[in-house]
């Protein structure tokens, strides 16, 4: 916990930010997991399919926001992000 609290500066409270980020990530993962199986519905087409996918993209954006909000999580994911950037 000390390493996390050491990331606190000025108005940024990293332990609280990390806790909120993890809760936000968990909520977004749950929403994504509930929506994903619905894509298998053969009747889901056109605008309805587009709306479902757009909703799932928002869930993924919320996960990314949760990672980016926390200094600790940003540091944990830096190597992975660098690997993504290196791919063509």
N, C-alpha and C positions, 0 to 999 in steps of 0.2 A: 504493500500500500504506500510505502514511503516514496517509491519511484513515481507513483501516480500523483501523489500530493505535491511532489516537487515540480510538477508541470503547472501548478497554480501560479498565476501572475496577475497582479492588479485585480481587475474585475472578473477574471476567468478562474472559476472554481472547478478544477479538473475532476476531482472525485464526483462531484454532483453532475458535471457534464457527461462523464463516462457512464454514470448510472442512467441518466436520461437517454443517452445514446443507445445503450443496450436495450432499454425498454422499447424505444422507438424501433430499433432493428427487429426485436422480437415480434412486435405488433405487425410490422410490414411483412415479415417472413410468414406469419400466420395467415395474413390476408392473401399473400401470393400462393401459399399452399392450398388454401380453400378455392382459389380461382383456377389454378392450373388444371385440375381434372375436368373442369367445365369446358375446356378447349376440345375435349374428345367428343363432345356432342355433335353428331353428324348434321343436325339441323342448324347449327351455329354457322351463319354465313354472312357475307356482306358487311353492312354497317354494324350488326350485332357482334360479329367476330372482331371487327376493328375496334369497337368500344371495349370489348373484353381485353384485347391485347393492350390497348391504351391504359386501361386500369391496372394491368399487371406491370406495365412500364412505370407507372407512378409508384407502385410498391417497390420496384427496384431502385427508383430514384430516392425514395425515402430511406432505403437501406444504405445507399451511398451517402446520403446526407448525414445519417447517423454515424457512419464511419468518419466522415470528414469533420464533423463537429467536435470530436474528441481528439485532442493532441495525442493521447496514448494510442488510440486506434489508428490514427493516421500514420504514426511511426511503425506500428505493427504491419500495416499493409503497404508501406513504401516499397519493399522489394518486389512484391507482387505487381504493383502498378508499374514499376520500371520494366518488369518482364512483359507486361501487356504492351507497353509503348515500343518495345523492341520488335514486336511481331509485325510482319508486313500487312 
